[in-house]
Amino acid sequence: MSPTSPKAFPVSWDQFHRDCRALAWRLASAGPFEAIVCITRGGLVPAAIVARELDLRLIESVCIASYHDYKNQGELQVLKDIAPSIKAIGDGQGKGVLVIDDLTDTGKTAKIVRDMLPNAHFAAVYAKPAGRPLIDTFVTEVSQDTWIYFPWDMGLAYQAPIREGSAG
């Protein structure tokens, strides 16, 4: 879904922080976790908040590019793999590792990482129906045709009333 979608879900910094803390609350009983792997770039901010809340210090990233033009999901590229030291935790298949992203949309990115760490616990702040089966824990589900405007992608601007922006 492109940013021109009539179904917009703008998220403020305050709301995102509350949602990340809610995710941490749900994850507190799902562990124990020894490390976090954040899926960059979207997973960086929620990983920092969850790491603080769960008192986790070992944080790694896996870098996967999918939205090359901020509008359409294209071919997925693994730009940076997960460190071997993370892959060696637990059973060597991800047990004890928490994987975090901001959103699971189609599930394609999560599938690539799940293939790397099949026994890891996967969490996202927001989930769409197509990606939900690949996630173990999330906070809020939005429809597949909703575009989430994350706080790092926005500035302060007038927001038209919902009725004005849709056919009704």
Backbone torsions as a table, in degrees:
resi	resn	phi	psi	omega
1	MET	NA	135.8	-176.2
2	SER	-91.8	163.2	-180.0
3	PRO	-64.6	-6.9	176.6
4	THR	-89.7	5.6	179.2
5	SER	-57.9	139.7	176.7
6	PRO	-69.1	-17.3	178.2
7	LYS	-96.9	95.8	-178.5
8	ALA	-105.0	140.1	177.9
9	PHE	-128.3	85.0	178.8
10	PRO	-75.8	136.6	-178.1
11	VAL	-121.6	122.9	178.3
12	SER	-79.9	166.4	175.9
13	TRP	-59.7	-42.5	-179.9
14	ASP	-61.9	-45.8	-179.9
15	GLN	-64.9	-41.9	-179.6
16	PHE	-62.6	-41.7	178.0
17	HIS	-62.4	-44.3	177.8
18	ARG	-61.7	-42.3	-179.7
19	ASP	-66.5	-37.3	177.3
20	CYS	-66.9	-38.8	176.7
21	ARG	-66.9	-36.9	175.6
22	ALA	-63.5	-38.6	176.2
23	LEU	-62.6	-45.1	178.7
24	ALA	-60.3	-40.5	178.2
25	TRP	-58.5	-44.7	179.2
26	ARG	-68.1	-33.6	-177.7
27	LEU	-78.4	-20.0	-175.7
28	ALA	-56.3	-34.4	-179.8
29	SER	-96.5	-0.8	-178.0
30	ALA	-90.5	-13.5	-176.3
31	GLY	-78.8	-154.4	11.0
32	PRO	-79.3	150.9	177.4
33	PHE	-114.8	141.3	177.4
34	GLU	-100.6	-22.2	-176.4
35	ALA	-155.8	158.9	173.9
36	ILE	-116.7	137.6	168.7
37	VAL	-116.3	118.5	177.5
38	CYS	-98.5	141.6	176.0
39	ILE	-89.5	115.4	-176.1
40	THR	-87.5	150.1	9.5
41	ARG	-96.4	-27.1	-173.6
42	GLY	-58.7	-28.1	-177.4
43	GLY	-81.4	-6.6	-176.4
44	LEU	-63.2	-49.8	-177.0
45	VAL	-67.8	-49.4	178.2
46	PRO	-62.8	-33.2	177.7
47	ALA	-63.3	-40.3	178.9
48	ALA	-63.4	-42.6	-179.0
49	ILE	-69.0	-45.9	179.8
50	VAL	-65.2	-39.5	178.9
51	ALA	-60.2	-41.3	178.3
52	ARG	-64.6	-47.1	-175.9
53	GLU	-66.8	-34.3	-178.3
54	LEU	-98.5	3.3	179.4
55	ASP	55.9	47.6	175.6
56	LEU	-103.0	134.8	-176.9
57	ARG	-109.9	-21.6	-177.8
58	LEU	-90.5	106.2	-176.6
59	ILE	-125.7	129.3	-179.4
60	GLU	-126.4	166.8	176.8
61	SER	-130.6	154.3	167.5
62	VAL	-124.5	128.8	-173.6
63	CYS	-105.6	113.8	-179.5
64	ILE	-128.4	125.8	178.1
65	ALA	-98.9	128.1	177.2
66	SER	-131.5	-41.8	178.4
67	TYR	-95.4	90.8	-175.1
68	HIS	-77.9	-21.6	-178.1
69	ASP	-126.5	16.1	179.7
70	TYR	63.2	7.4	-178.2
71	LYS	-122.2	-46.7	-173.9
72	ASN	-126.8	137.3	178.1
73	GLN	-75.9	125.8	-179.0
74	GLY	-107.7	-155.7	178.2
75	GLU	-65.6	135.8	-179.2
76	LEU	-82.2	137.5	178.5
77	GLN	-129.0	127.3	172.5
78	VAL	-84.0	111.1	-178.7
79	LEU	-89.5	-28.0	178.4
80	LYS	-150.1	124.5	179.9
81	ASP	-79.7	170.8	177.6
82	ILE	-76.4	139.5	-179.5
83	ALA	-59.7	141.5	178.6
84	PRO	-57.0	-32.1	179.6
85	SER	-63.9	-31.7	177.4
86	ILE	-74.2	-42.7	179.7
87	LYS	-63.1	-21.7	-179.0
88	ALA	-84.9	-8.1	-179.1
89	ILE	-67.5	145.1	174.5
90	GLY	61.3	-120.8	-176.5
91	ASP	-90.3	6.0	-178.4
92	GLY	79.4	0.1	-179.6
93	GLN	-119.7	10.6	176.1
94	GLY	109.6	-4.4	178.1
95	LYS	-59.6	128.5	-177.6
96	GLY	90.1	1.8	179.4
97	VAL	-109.6	134.9	177.0
98	LEU	-105.9	122.7	178.0
99	VAL	-103.8	128.6	-175.1
100	ILE	-127.1	138.6	172.6
101	ASP	-138.8	164.7	177.8
102	ASP	-75.0	-37.2	-173.0
103	LEU	-149.4	139.8	164.8
104	THR	-108.3	117.5	-174.9
105	ASP	-99.8	-81.3	178.7
106	THR	-88.9	-18.3	-176.4
107	GLY	90.1	-3.3	-177.3
108	LYS	-64.5	-42.7	178.9
109	THR	-66.1	-46.0	179.2
110	ALA	-59.6	-36.9	-179.9
111	LYS	-63.5	-42.1	178.6
112	ILE	-60.3	-45.2	-178.5
113	VAL	-72.4	-36.2	177.7
114	ARG	-63.0	-34.3	175.3
115	ASP	-64.8	-30.9	178.3
116	MET	-76.8	-38.8	-177.0
117	LEU	-133.1	73.7	-172.3
118	PRO	-62.2	-24.9	-177.8
119	ASN	-101.7	8.9	178.1
120	ALA	-73.2	161.9	175.1
121	HIS	-95.7	121.7	-176.7
122	PHE	-101.0	131.3	-179.1
123	ALA	-136.4	145.7	174.3
124	ALA	-141.0	151.3	177.9
125	VAL	-70.0	-45.5	-178.2
126	TYR	-123.2	149.8	-179.3
127	ALA	-138.7	142.7	172.0
128	LYS	-108.2	156.0	-173.9
129	PRO	-54.0	-38.2	-178.1
130	ALA	-67.0	-29.9	-178.6
131	GLY	-95.4	-15.6	-175.8
132	ARG	-53.8	-40.3	-178.6
133	PRO	-61.1	-19.4	-178.6
134	LEU	-93.3	-1.9	-175.7
135	ILE	-112.4	138.1	177.9
136	ASP	-87.4	-36.8	-176.1
137	THR	-140.3	135.8	174.2
138	PHE	-150.0	171.0	-177.4
139	VAL	-104.1	-52.1	-173.2
140	THR	-131.0	134.5	174.8
141	GLU	-102.6	136.1	174.7
142	VAL	-122.9	160.0	-179.1
143	SER	-66.9	157.3	-177.4
144	GLN	-61.1	-29.8	-176.9
145	ASP	-93.9	19.5	177.1
146	THR	-98.9	136.8	174.7
147	TRP	-102.4	122.5	178.5
148	ILE	-89.5	125.1	174.9
149	TYR	-96.9	105.4	-179.7
150	PHE	-78.0	152.7	-174.5
151	PRO	-61.0	-28.6	-180.0
152	TRP	-76.7	-7.8	178.2
153	ASP	-102.2	0.7	-171.6
154	MET	-126.0	159.2	167.0
155	GLY	-120.9	174.1	179.0
156	LEU	-77.0	128.1	179.8
157	ALA	-156.5	161.7	176.7
158	TYR	-60.7	139.9	177.8
159	GLN	-116.8	118.2	179.3
160	ALA	-65.7	145.9	175.6
161	PRO	-58.1	150.6	-177.2
162	ILE	-55.5	-43.5	-177.6
163	ARG	-61.2	-36.3	179.2
164	GLU	-70.3	-28.2	-174.6
165	GLY	-93.2	-2.1	-178.5
166	SER	-133.6	162.1	-179.4
167	ALA	-78.2	-6.1	169.4
168	GLY	110.6	NA	NA
